[in-house]
Amino acid sequence: MLKTDVLVIGCGLAGATASLELAKKGRRVLLVTNSDNLEESNTFYAQGGIIYKDKNDPQSLIADIKKAGDGLCFTPAVELVASLGPKLVEDFLIKELGISFAKKDGQLHLTKEAAHNVPRIIHVQDKTGEIIQKALIAKLKKNPRIKILTGHTLIDLLTIPHHSKKLLDIYKKPFCVGAYIMDKKGLVKKIISAKTILATGGVGQVYQRTVNSILARGDGLAAAFRAGAKTLNCEFIQFHPTSLYHSQKDNFLITEALRGEGAKLKDAKGSLFMKKYHPLADLAPRDIVCRAIYDTMLETDTNFVYLDAVSYIAAKRLKNQFATIYKTCIEVGIDITKDPIPVVPSAHYLCGGVQTDLWARTTLENLYAVGEVAATGLHGANRLASTSLLECLVYAVRAAEDIANCQDKNNIILGNIKDWQPALGREPDPALIANDWQVIKSTMSNYVGIKRSQQGLARAVADLSYWQHRIEQFYRQSKLTAELVGLRNGIQTALIISQSSLQNKISRGCHWRVD
């Protein structure tokens, strides 16, 4: 058993920032990630940048977020991020972490992305997330109040009354007291914490095509759901319009900033097609661009479209500002200074998640959620480009502030909380796990993708419910492994998304019902 003031699960921008802020305020933090590599997170793969500000912000930014969110955004959350976000970018990322964002003529270089009416996004070429993540890791490792556990997988949250009915008689209401976490050797640790923060990221791995980290399989969403926390807006899965279509680099994101700088989408014959779908053409909101590409691929009987940068952006600028994309494409035989890039939509972002308030508190007491796993209401039905890192920053700081203001650090009565009871079965067959994942991914991609129907969604819920029953039996009868835990979380996540999608019969944003 381990005991800490705050347990933080996830090490991207949201989890790392919350940990650093809590440590500043005197809290002992246990930071857990299921990767051996602290860099592995969705933050690391964020290319485009982070919203800073324009002279007309925050009002102009508020309007853009709401418009992109198709009228479903929670206004207080939008106003909070738009007003507090730029100051935190300046104070935390620029001054404290020392991130050297790109400059032009001595000033921060502001670029534009889809659905923004002005340039307001700052970046470090096309590897903004990577630079931020590395700076965070360096700072985390130097902080004596933060203990880091890599290669540790979240199994379940520890809650009252699930894990101790006697304690419910004492405290009178359900709340979170930590988590069961498994290390690389299969040892399950009972971690007791006064407060727990979920920062586990997204859900892209439940789809066949995704630009997400390999860790983004919905661990936090699934665990919170099982613990009884409310979820919200989980039908709104944003697909990124442009991921590289190539067998060797299928999960590589082609940042929207390329279109912000002038690149345009073309069909297989080289014809522009976005104007007929939206007045903003290539810079329309992501959900509209994705459906346009989807329809164009069907009309032309192709598996991809082209993103033409070379016809609109100088070769030297492409090599400098988009160096990561240039280098990666060269590795697979595509020179973006000479040829268009084959692209296709891929699962990218969960606009909903575990429901939280403006302080990142979930509906389960002592449990917080920050970053992509959380549903703050900011994104509504569709996320505005480059708001995700900003949301991570704002809510991580807010969660830390709220926790620091709590008087109790850790006064939980520990005696009646159950130890983990391991199953006595054999090692799970990797072939069975791989097959079950293929079922999940194909079901979600075919029935709960860019376009959805009543029949398809009903089939998805029925099929996934059956497979969840089978996987739960498999889970309980087998020796526990990280892969098996991930499979259990994946099927739960897929079912949450498909059930939410079936219940919502209104087409809005990135939840598009063809019927």
N, C-alpha and C positions, 0 to 999 in steps of 0.2 A: 504493500500500500504506500502511496505517495500522498502528501498533503501540501497544498499551496493556497495562496490568497486568490489567485486567478489562474484558471486553465484557459489557454488560448489554443484553438485547434485550427491550424492553417497558417501558412507563413508567407502569403503574398503581401501586397501593399496594406490591405486592411488588417490582417493579423499582426504583421510586423509593426505597423504604426501603433496599434492599440497596445502592444507589449511595451514598446519604448515609452509611450506616454504614461502607462501605468507605473513603470519602473521609476520614472521621474517623480511620480507622486508617492513613492515609498512602498509600493506593493511588490510582493514576491510573485513572479510570473513563471509558469511552466508552459513553454511554447512547444507544441507537438506538430510534426508533419509526417505524413506517411511515405515521403520520399527520402532516400539517402542523401539527396542533393537539395540543399536549401534553395537553390535557384529555381527548381521545378515548380512552377505555378502559372496561372493565367496571366499574372502581372508580367512575368518575364517575356511572354510572347506578344505583349501589347506594343504594336509598332507605331501607330499614328501619333499619339501624344496625349496631352491633358489640357482641358479647357483652362485658360487663364482669364483674360477679360478684354473687353472692348470699351470704348469711351461711353457707350450707351448702356452698358451692363450695370446692375444686374437685370434691369427690366427687359432688355432685348434678349438676353439669354433665357429668362423665364418664359418669354413668348415662344422661343424656338423649341425649348424642351416640351412645352405643352402641345405645340403643334405636331411635333414628331410623335408624341405619346398619344395622338389621336383623341385628345379630350379626356383621357382616363387618368391623368396624373393627379396625385394628391398635392394640392396647391401649397400647403405649409412645407412639405418636403422639398418641393421645387424651389421655393423662396429661400429656404435654409441653405441648400447647396449652392445656389446662385450667389447668395450674399456672403456666406462664410468661406466658400471654396477658394476663391482667388487669394485671400489673405493667407490661408493655410499653405497654398502652393508657394507663396513668397516666403513665409516664415519657416515652414518645415522643409519643403523640398529644396528650395534655393539657398536659404541661409543656413539651416541646420545640417541638412545632408550634403549641401554643396553641389547639387546637380547643375552641370553647365549646359543649360539649354541653348539651342542654336541661336545665333544672333545675325542680324543684317544691319549694316551701317551703325553698329554699336548698340542697337536695340534688340530686344527679344524678337525673333522671327515668328510672326503670327501667320499660321496657315489656315485654310478653310476646308471643312469637310461637309458631307451631305447634310442638307436640312439646316445648316447654319446660314444666317443671312449675312454674316460678316466673318472675316478671318479673326479667330480668337484662340487658336490652339497652339500651344508651344510644344516643342519636340526636341529630341536629340537625334537628328537625322531620322532614320526609320527603325530605331531600336530604343525608344524611350523607356519602355517597360524593363528591358534588360539592364539599362544603366541604373534605373531607380532601384531595382531588386538587388543589384550588387552593392549599392551604397547602403541599403537597409541591412543586409547581411553583415557587412563590416561593422556597423554600429551595434547590432544585436550581440555579436560575439564579444564585444568589449564591455558589455553591461553586466556587472556582477549580480544584479537582482533578477536576471533572466536566465533560466535554465532551459536548454534546448534539447529536445528528444527527436532525432531523425529516425526514419524507418519504423515509425509507430503508427498503427492503424486504429482509427475510431471504430469500436464495435457498437456500443450503445451509450447513451447518456444515462447517468445514474440519477434517478428521480425518486422523490417521495410522492405517492405511496408505492410505486412499482417495485422498489427494492427494499422497502421497510415500512410495513403497515403500522408498526408500533410508533414510528416517528411521526406518522400522520396524526396520531392521537395527541402528540405533544404540540406539533406546529399548526395543526388544523387546516392546512391547505397544501396543495401540490407545489413542489418546487424542485429545481435541479441542484444536485450536490456534487456534480463532477461527471466522470465517465469511466467506462471500461476501455482500456487502450491495450493493444497487443503489440509486442515488439517483434523483431525479425525472427527470433527463435521460437515464437509461438507462445511466449509467456504473457499472460494477461495481467495487467496491473490495474488495481482499483485506485483511481485518482480522486481524492476528495478535495473540493475547492469551494470557497465561499461564493464565487462567481465563475461562470463559464461563458466563453465567447466562441461562437462558431464563425470561422472565417475560411470555410472549406471550398469556396469557389463555386463553379457552375456544374452543368449537367451534360455537356456536349458529347461525352463518350457513350451515351445511350443511343446515339445516331451513327449511321454508317460513315458519314462524312462530317468531320468537325475540325476546326482550327484550334480547339482547346487543348490544354495540357492533358497528358495521360491520366492525371489524378482527378479530372473533372467528371466524376461519375455520380455526383449527388450524395456523397456520404453524409454531409451535414443536414441536407434536406430530409433524407430518409430517416436519420436518427432522431431529428426533431419531431417528425411526423409520428414516429413510433412512441415518442415520449409524451405526445399529446399537445404539442405546440401547434397553433393554427398556421396554416399556409394560405397564400393569397396569390392570385393571378398566375398560376403555374402553367396555364395554357399558352402564355405569351413567350414563345421561344423565338428569339431573333436569329435569323440566318444571315451570315455575312455574304453579301453578293459576290465577292471576288476572292476565292481561294484558288491556288494554282491547280490546274488540272494536269497531273502528271503522275505516273505510277510510282516514281521514286520519291515524290514530295507531296503526297496527297493532302497532308494536313497543314500546308504552308499558307499563311495569310498574305494576301496582297492588299496592303493598307488602302483605306479609302482616301487618304491624303493624295494619292496619285490622281484620283479623279478631281480632288479639290484643287490640284495644280494644273488640271487641264486634260488629263487622259479621258478617252471616251470608249464606250462599249460598242462593239460591232458584232453583227451576226457572222455566220460561216462564209457568207459571200462578201463580207467587208462593208456591209451597209449599216449606217447608224440606225438605231431603233428606239431609243429612249424617249424621243420627243413625242411619239404617239401615245405614250403612257402617262406622261406628267409634264407640266410646264417647266419644271426644274431639270428635266431630262436626266442626265447622268448624276446630278446632285439631288435627286428626289430622296425622300426618306427610305431607309434600307428595306422596309417591308415591300414597298412599291417596286424598287429596283429588283429585288429577288423574284417577285412574281412576274415581272417583265422578262427577266432572263429565263425563268421556268417556261413561260409561254413561248418565247422565241426558240428555245431548244426543241419544244414539241413541234412547232411549226416547221422548223428546218431539219427535223429528225437528226439532231446532233446531241452529243453529250456535254457540250460546253459552248461558250461564246468567247469572243476575244476582247481583251482590254488593250486598246491601242494608246501607248504612251509616246512612242517615238515620233508620231506625226504631229504631236502637240507640245512636247517638252524637249528642250535641247539635250543632246546626248551627255554633255558634260554635267549638266544639272542632274540628270537621272543618276549618273554614277556617283555624284557627291551626296545629294539629298536622300537618295534611295539606295544606298550602298549595299545594305543587307539583301534587299530584293534583287538587285543586279547580280550580286555574288551567287546567291542561291539559284537563280535562274540559269546563270552561266554553267553551274555545276551539272545541270540536266540538259544542257545544249540549247538554251534559249537566251539570245542576246537582246535584252529589252531596248537597247539603243538602235536595233535594226529590225526587230520583229515584234508583232503584237503578242500578248501573253494569253494563253488559253486559260480561262477561268470558269468556275462553277460555284453556286452558292453552297455554303457549309454551315452546319449548326454552330452557333457562336455564343449566344448570351441568353440567360434566363432573366426575363424582365420582372418576374415575380419571385416567390421563394417563401422563406419563413417570415411571417408577418411581424413587423416591428413598429415601434413608435419613433418619435423624433430623437430619442436618446438610445436607439438601437435595442431597446428592451423588447423581448418576445412576450407572448401571452403566458409563457411558463416562467414563474418567478425565478430570479437569479440566472436566467439564461438570456444571453445577448446574441445577436447575429449581425455581422458587418460584411460589406462587400457583396459579391454576386449571390451568395446564399440567402441574403436578406431581401424581403419585399418591403421597401420603405415607402413605396408609392411614387417614387421619383420618376420612373420610366413609363408608367402607364401601360399602354398597349404596345409600345415600340420605343426602344432606347435611342436617344439622340447620340450621334457619334462623339466619342471621347468624353462622355460623362461618367463612365464607369470608374476610372481611376480617381476622379474627383469625388465621387460618392464614397469610395473606399476611405479616402483621406478624411472627409468630413465626419462620417459616422464612426470611424475608429477613434478619432479624437473625442467625439461626444460620448461614446461608450466609456472610454477611460475616465473622462471627467465625472460621469454619473457614478461609476463604481468607486472612484476616489472619494466622492462625497458621502458614501455609505459609511456609517460609523463602525459596523461590525466587519472584521476581516475574516475570521473563520471560527465560529463558535458552534459548529455542527456537532451534535452528539453522535459519535461514530459507531458505538457498539453494535447496533442492530442492522447495519448496512451489510448486505450479503457479499461474501466473496464470490468470485467467478467460479461457476461449476463447469468444468470442461467436459465435452462429449468424449466418449470412449471409442469412437469409430476409427476407421482407417483414413489414411491420407486421401483427399478427394482426387478423382481422376481429372487431370488437366484437360483431357479431350472433352469431358462432359461440361466443364466450365466454359471452354471455348465455344462449344456448340450452343450452350444456353445464351451466351453473349451474342452470338449471331442471330438467334431468334429475337432477342430484345432489339438489336440494332435494325434488323430488317423490318420488324413490325412497326417500330417508331418511324422509320424513314418512309415506309410505304403508306401508312395510315395517319400519322401525326406529324406530317412534314409541313412544307410551304403552303400546300392547299389541302383542305380536309373536308370530309363529308360525314353525314350521320351514319351511313352504313360502315364506312371505314373505321370511324372512331368506336362504334359499337363492337366491331370485330376486334379492334385493338384491345379494348377493355376486357372482353371475354377471353381472348388468347393470353393476355398478360396475367389475368387473374388465375388462370389455370397454371401457367408457368410459375407464378409466385408460390402457389401451393406446393408444386413439385420442388422448387428451389429451397423452400423453407424446410421441407422434409430432408433434403440433401444436406442442408446446413446443420440441422440438429443431429443428424446421424453420422457426420464426418468429423474427423480431426480438424480443428480450426486452422485456417491459413488466411493470409492477407487477400489472396485471390478469391477465396470463398466469401469472405466478408464483403469484398467489392462487388461480387455478383449479387449477393443479397441486397445490398444498397442500390445497385443498378436496377433490379427488377422493381423495387419499391418506388424509386424515382420515376421510372417509365410509367408505372401505374398512376402515380399522382398526376403526372402531366396529361396522360390520356383521359383520365376521369374528369379532370378540370376542363379539358377540351370538349368532351362529350356534353358536359353540363351547360357550357356556354354556347348558345345558338346564334349569337350575334357576331357577324364579321367585323373585326376591328383590329387595326394595326397588324401585328404579325400572327394573329389568330384569324385565318381566312377560311370561312365555310363556303364551299362552292354551292351548297344547297340553301 
